[in-house]
């Protein structure tokens, strides 16, 4: 598990289960439920590095689509609508991707 030792397995499981249904993912609720919202800046940075699968320094749309699978291998992919809404909420500079500072702001929102 990518977040083992950083987040509680129970919190992750509950957070992923809470958004099992299509179009039920809400990033603010998820970050609070899994415990990431209460983590330090360094821990949020580590989370970003896990989610940034291609190590580009940004979380792109395709990585956002598979966001939940970083927390649980059996989690569903986000729907197109959820992915676009998540990207829109995090992409404050309009470049079509989420950088580390944008991600940190999203987690703490």
DAWO-V306124 format. One record per run of one state. SS is the DSSP state (A for helix, B for strand, O for the rest). FROM is the first residue (numbers start at 1). TO is the last residue. Records with the same first field share a line. If there is no record, write none. Layout:
SS: FROM-TO, FROM-TO
This chain:
O: 1-3, 5-6, 8-8, 19-26, 35-35, 39-40, 52-57, 60-60, 66-66, 71-79, 91-97, 109-109
B: 4-4, 7-7, 58-59, 98-99
A: 9-18, 27-34, 36-38, 41-51, 61-65, 67-70, 80-90, 100-108
